[in-house]
Amino acid sequence: MAPNSATVATLLRQTVHYHLDNFAYDSAIFFAERLQAYDPRSSESAYLLSLCHFRLGDSRSAYEISKPPGLRGVHLGCAFIFAQACFDLEKYKDGITALEKARALWATKCSIGKHSASSRSPYPDGAACSCLLGKLYRALDDKKKAVPCFEEALKANPLMWDAFTALCDMGVDVRIPNVFRFNEPFARNFDLENGTASEPNGPEPLQRKAGIQSTSESDPFDAPRPATYHMDPSRNDLFTEPAPNDLMAKFAAAHSRYNGNQGSRNGSDGMETPTGSAPVGAPEPQVSRLGHPSEPPQAPNRRTRGAQAVEPAIFEPPPRLGGYRLGSKRRERTQEQAADPSTDNWSKPTAISSVTDRKRTASGHPVQPRPANGEEPRRSARLNVLPRPPASRANAGATALGTTATRELRKARPPISRIGRPGAAVVGRVVSGNRKPIEENGMDVDQAEAPRFKEPPPMVQAPPPKMTLVEPEPVKIDEALRWILELLKKMATGYLLSSQFRCKDALAAFLSLPRSHQDTPWVLARMGRAQYEQANYAEAEKLFRRLRMLAPTRHEDMEVYSTVLWHLRKETDLSFLAHELVDAVWDSPYAWCALGNAWSLACDHEQALRCFKRAIQLHPKFAYAYTLQGHEHVENEEYDKALTAYRQAISADKRHYNAYYGIGKVFEKLGNWDKALSHYKAALVIHPDHAVLICCVGTVLQRQKQIGQALPYFSRAVELAPRAPEIRHKKARALMATGQFEEAQQELLVLRDLAPDKAQVHFLLGKLSKLLGDKKLAVRHFTIALSLDPKASSQIKQEIEGLEDDDCIEDSMVH
């Protein structure tokens, strides 16, 4: 008989998803090819095969496989993988066309809240597709179309962090309170019940289908409680119910029913299942992680023991931590069992589950320990109230059924009363798995499988506890979602401010985060960048060093750390960092930038250029690598090559102000003041609080003899970087040029404290003292400057001789 084609395709799809979820991509591709060969006209087959190739990083194969042919219609999964491959292959227009054609399939789709440990949404939703569409438009440098796509993604899902960071990187002023605000429609997507998200408009989650217990349930490995666990078939709640006080009455009722049915047994061993009811512990239909139902399990083959047919047990996964697993909240019952009063916990059909209900797997099935000899365990748990058969008969029955039943008693269970006939001994709870249960001749109970009862103490009788629910309180989704959104507001505020280069405010936002989040690599990297942009290199080094301690394998942002060490002139630390990164991640462009900075600090510019070229080969859109390459060309006085590198950096990132600064520096060296000034101001529009850029604008204006216009720029730069000696030096010179000698003297005294070993500072102090008429102080500062910089002795001697000439002139005027 030929198999059903739909069934074969379903099983192959589930196999592919299984291997994808377990990161076995080679096996996933193998079975995806089998599915493609079996059902070549199906779009689902092409989607799964292209998905496997894309997961392996083979974007070209994913592009070819997911390319929509004319024979089949638009498939959302294929369109999404095709667009992703187009983004990697820089075929942006093709990806945009594919997503726009499939817009009707994803425009109103939202799958947030439908992902759990056991269920997945197989296809992307509207937020994911809008975000990808925005990335494609942004790669085409179409900002007008990219921004609305990112906005749509954030409206559909405020947790779409990629869309938010893309808007910030594009220079868009995002209103954070409007993005990360709580709204009821979005909160309803997280319809948590017992810790699992529901699907209000789609298939029920896997947890509800297969009876998988939520991880939010109470710990099944706690100390045993004095109450028995019963599964209410009418609801999915796990209750604790006290041991009934009328045990003897139920025991007598079971005895009478047993006597009434004794004639129909005919030597049965208690393994029969009532007509119309499923065997206890039979598996329910399984559902894959992506919600695809699998084939119903085949009925197990029957084994015969003599003339009696016995159903074998269905093996479950091996029990963990002593054989206990989290119990399910549901048990199958047929209408006949619910209607028949003889189907209570003490009757013949459900006596099997009275022991096994206390140990259930995550899928709702009883846990049966696997015997050492490989035989299957029995499912029978009949209560034998007839006199015990002779020893030979009992031994024969035990031999025929194996030793599994006896081993089941070796698991620790909650204490339950065990009552036998009058005069029977009391058997306590088995504590050790190696201790055999005590058998008494007067106890007519099957020691292998029957539920054990213990006679309550005669003197102490506790009141029956009230029936309580053991599952945890319902998860308050609104409060949890509000907390997450508030956290994202703080992080988004810091990221937005840092993208706008408002570094002080960004640092304040990041410092408002909880301490546990401050000590994460992403936050430390953003804080380090903020300190670097303010030229606080010592503070930036501390943050990046902390980052390296927390995440030694991280290579992102290490190009900034290497630049910080370059400015601090720490050649040994920079060399160690560079070689450590290259040895760890050979194909990382950030590692090669760090190595290039190390060579640059060692004044080997040719080696540095090779390293930066390698970084560009690994990441053609790496703007900072082009900028560093341009800096090295400037050091080699190769200004044409430097301009080319800077312009390539701008083409990679239009908001990369470092490249505008580099172009301005080249034109300043070439004496083209107007072009230098325009590029400096263009960089200043992007980063308005960069002290070095502001100082460069003032320098160009000063060289254009516009000292009055340059002085405000120097003053602003000093406010932003009060401990930068070079900036304060330029301000002091501008103040002296405008005749503001007292202000200039104050600036120079501060500068002397900041840089006491700078000869130029003492030289300016000498000239200022000369202008103020303090000749003795002027000679002192000139002498200090001469001792600090002997190479400038000729200029300093001219100034000292000028003092002597002034004295001669004054003497002649007196005489």
C-alpha positions, 0 to 999 in steps of 0.5 A, a space after each residue: 500500500 503506497 503511503 499518503 503523499 501529504 503524510 510523507 511531505 509532512 514528515 519530511 518537513 517536520 524532520 527539516 524543522 527538527 534539524 534546523 532547531 537543533 542547528 544540524 544544518 547539513 542534515 536539514 539540507 539533506 532532508 530539505 533536498 529529499 522534500 524538494 525532490 518528492 514535492 518539487 512544485 511546492 513553495 514550502 519545499 523551496 522555502 525550507 531548502 533556501 532557509 537551510 542554505 541561508 542559515 549556512 551562510 550560502 546566500 547565493 544558493 538561497 537566492 537561486 532556490 527562493 527565486 519565484 518562478 512563474 509556475 507557482 504563486 507568491 510564498 511569504 517564506 520564499 519572498 523573505 529569504 529571497 529578500 534577505 539573500 538580495 540584501 547580502 548580495 547587494 541586489 537591493 531592487 530585486 529584494 524590494 520587488 519580492 517583498 512588495 509583491 508579497 505585501 498582502 501576505 504580511 501587511 497585517 500579520 503579527 506573530 509576537 507573543 506566539 513563540 515559546 520553548 515548544 512552538 514557533 511561528 514559521 513565517 515572518 510577520 509584518 514587523 520583520 518584513 517592514 524592517 527588512 524592506 527599510 534596510 533594503 531602501 536604506 542600502 539604496 540610499 532612499 531615506 524617504 522610503 526607508 524611514 516609513 518602513 522602519 516606522 511601520 515596523 516599530 508601530 507593529 512591534 515596539 520590540 523591533 530594536 533593529 528598526 529603532 537603531 536604524 532610524 537613529 543611525 540615519 539621523 532621524 529624531 525619534 520620539 521615544 515615549 511614543 515608540 516604547 509606550 504600553 498599548 492594549 492591542 500589543 499587550 493582547 499578543 502576549 496572551 499568557 496562560 500558564 506561562 505560554 503565549 496563545 494564538 488568538 487567531 491561529 492554531 493553539 500553541 503546542 503546549 495546549 495540544 500535546 499537554 506539555 507542562 509550562 516551566 512556570 509550574 511548581 517544582 516537581 522535585 520539591 519534598 513530598 507533600 502529604 497530599 496526593 496528586 490527582 488530575 482533574 480531566 475537566 480542566 487543566 489545573 493541578 490540584 493537591 487533594 488530601 487523602 480521603 477519609 473514607 478510604 475503607 468505604 471506597 476499598 469495600 466498594 472496589 472489593 464488591 465491584 471486583 467480586 461482581 466482575 470476577 466471572 468475566 476475568 478468566 485468568 486475566 492479569 489486569 491489563 485489559 482496557 475498557 471498551 471505548 477508552 484509550 489505554 492509560 498513558 497512550 500518547 496523544 497526537 504530537 505537534 512539531 515546534 512550528 505547529 505542524 501536526 505529525 502523523 498519529 502514532 501507530 497502534 502498538 503491536 501486542 505481545 502474547 504471554 501464553 494465551 493472554 494478550 498484553 499491550 506493551 508500554 510506550 517508552 518515554 524519555 528517561 526520567 530525570 532527577 530520580 525519575 520524576 518529571 513535571 506532571 501534565 495538567 490533563 488526562 484522557 477520559 472517554 465519555 463512557 468513563 465519565 458516565 460510569 460511576 465505576 471509573 473512579 480512582 479506585 475502580 478497575 480501569 483507573 487503578 492503573 493511573 493511581 500510581 503513574 499519575 504521580 509521575 508524568 512526563 512533560 507531554 502528559 504521559 506516565 513515566 515508566 523506568 526502563 528496566 536494566 534487562 531491556 524489557 518493557 515495563 508493565 502498565 497494570 496496577 490492579 488492586 488485588 483483594 483476593 487471597 494471595 495465590 501460592 508462592 509458586 504461582 506468584 513467582 511464575 507470574 513475576 517471571 513471565 512479566 519481568 522485573 520492571 514492576 518490582 523496580 517501580 517501587 524503588 522510586 521515592 513517592 509522596 507518603 500515602 496511606 496503605 491499608 490492607 486487610 485487618 491484621 496486615 502489617 504497615 509498609 512505610 514509604 520506600 526511601 532508597 531506590 536500592 531497598 526492596 519493599 516489605 512483603 507481608 503474607 496478610 497483605 493482598 496487594 500486588 507489590 509491583 504495581 498497586 498503590 500503597 496506603 499507610 494506616 493513619 496514626 490512631 491518636 493524631 488526626 489532622 483536619 483535612 486541608 482545603 483544596 488549593 491550586 498548586 500552579 503559580 499565580 497567573 503571570 501579570 503580562 501588563 506589568 512585565 511588558 511595562 517593565 520591559 518597555 521602561 527599560 527599553 526607553 532608557 536604553 533607547 534614550 541613551 542610544 538616540 542621544 549618542 547617535 546625535 553625539 550628545 554624549 553627556 546626556 547619553 552617559 547620564 541615560 546609560 547610568 540610569 540603567 540598573 547596575 546589572 544592565 550597565 555591566 553588559 557588553 553592549 552598554 559598556 561599548 556605548 558608554 566607551 564610545 561616548 567618552 571617546 567622542 568627548 576626548 575623555 580617553 582615560 575614562 574610555 579606556 577604563 570602560 573598554 578594559 571592563 568590556 574586555 574583562 566581561 566579553 574577551 571574545 567580543 571584537 565589535 567596537 575594538 577599533 574604537 578601543 584601539 584608537 583610544 590607546 593610540 591617542 594615549 600613546 600606549 604602544 604596548 597595550 595596543 600591540 597586545 590588543 591587536 595581536 590578541 584580536 587577530 589571533 582570535 578572529 582572523 577574518 574580523 575587520 575590527 581586529 585588522 583596524 586595531 592592528 593597523 593602529 598599532 603599526 601607525 603608532 609605531 610609525 610604520 605607515 605602509 604596514 598600517 595601510 596594508 592592515 586597513 586595506 585588509 579590513 576594507 576587503 573583509 567589510 566593504 561598507 566599513 566607513 571607519 576603515 576608509 577614514 583610518 586609511 586616509 589618515 595614513 595617506 596624510 601622514 605619507 603626504 599622499 593627499 590625492 589618495 587620502 581624499 579618495 579614501 575619505 570620500 569612500 568613507 562618506 559614501 559608506 556612511 553619510 553621517 561619518 563626520 570623521 571623513 569630513 574632518 579628514 577632507 578639511 584637514 587635507 585642504 587645510 594642509 594644501 592652503 585651501 581655507 574655504 574648502 577646509 572651512 566648509 568641510 569642517 562645518 559639515 562635520 560640525 553639523 553632524 557632531 556639534 559638540 566635538 571640541 576638536 572640530 570647533 577648534 579646527 574651525 577657529 584655526 581656519 578663521 584665524 589663518 584667514 585673519 578673522 581672529 574676532 570670529 575665531 575667538 568664540 570657537 576657541 572659547 566653546 572648545 575650551 568649555 567642552 574640553 577644559 583639559 585639552 592643552 592645545 585648544 587652550 593654547 590657541 585660545 590664549 594666542 587669540 586673546 593676545 592677538 586681540 589685546 586681551 592680555 589679562 584673560 590670556 595670562 589666566 589661560 596661560 597659567 591654567 595651561 602651565 598647570 596642565 602642561 608644565 613641560 611644554 616650552 611653548 607655554 613658557 615662551 608665551 608667558 615670557 612674551 606676555 610678561 614682556 608686553 605687560 612690562 614685567 621684564 624679570 618674569 619674562 626673562 625667567 619664562 624665556 630661560 625655562 623655555 630655553 631649557 625645555 626646548 634647546 632647538 628653539 634657542 635662536 628664537 628665544 634669544 631674539 626675544 631676550 635680546 629684544 628685552 635688552 634693546 628695550 632697556 637701551 631705548 629707555 636709558 637713552 630716552 632718560 638721558 
